[in-house]
Amino acid sequence: MTVKRYPVAPGVRLNVRSGPGTNYRLVRILPYGATVPINCQKAGETVTGTYGTSNLWDNIANGEFVADAYVQTGSDGYVARRCA
C-alpha cells in the first residue's frame, strides 16, 4: 500500500519527536518545505499549530512523530490508521 505524503505548513521547520508529545526526545528537525508520509496516527499531547489545535500526532517513520497541527492533511481528524 502506498503511503500518502502531506506538506508541512509553510515557513515551519517541524520538530520530529520519538513519541506523541513535546516531552519526547527530539529526533530531528524537518527542513522548510518538507512533505511527510503518514504511516499511522496516535492521540497524544494537544498542540496548537498552523492548522489549529489537535491532539493527533503523525507517525512519519519508525519511532518518529510530528504534531498533526502543523501538517496540511485537509482534515481535523484521522487521515490514516491508528498506530498500534
N, C-alpha and C positions, 0 to 999 in steps of 0.2 A: 504494500500500500504506500502510495506517495504521500509524504507529509507536506502540507501547505506551508508556505513561508509568508510571514506578515512583516510589514515595515514598523520599525521603531519610530516613535514620534520625532519629527524634525527638530534638529538642534539639541538632541539629547544623547549623551554618552551614558548608556544604561549599565548599571551595576548588575553583574551576574553573581548570584548567591548560591551557596551549597544546599539551601533549603528554602521553604516558602516564607521568608521573613527577613527583615533587615538585621536581625540579631544573628543570622547565619553568616558563616565565613564568606568574605568577598573572594570570589574565584578569579574574576577578570572584569574588565570594563569594555563594553562594546563600542566601536567607533561610531562617529556620526554617520547617518545614512544606512545603518545596518538593517538587514532583514533577518528574522529568526524563524526557525521551524518550531511548531508547537507539537511536541510528541504527545503530551498529555497535560492536564491542568489539575491544580490542587488548591484547596482553600487554605489560607494562612493569614498572615498579618494583613490588616487593612491598610492600604496605601492610597494616597491621593496623588494623581499624576495628570499628565496632559489630557487623557481621555476619561477623567472623572475619578471617582473613588471606588475601589474594588478590593475584595479580599482574595481574588484569584491570582494565582501565580502560575506562570507557564514554564513547563519543563522543556528546555531547548537542547539539552544533551544530558548524558548520564551525570547525575549529581549537579546539574546546573539549572537554576531557576531565575526568571525575571518577573518583575511586577507587571501584571496584565494591564494596569492603568497607563502604562507607557507604550503599549503595543496596539497598533491600529488593526483590530480584528473586526470592527464593524458591529460588535455586539457587546452588551454588558454582561452576558452570561457565558456559559461554556461553548467553545467552538471546537473542542477536541474531547477525547475520552478523559475520564477522571483517572489520575495517577493511582496506582495500586498502593 
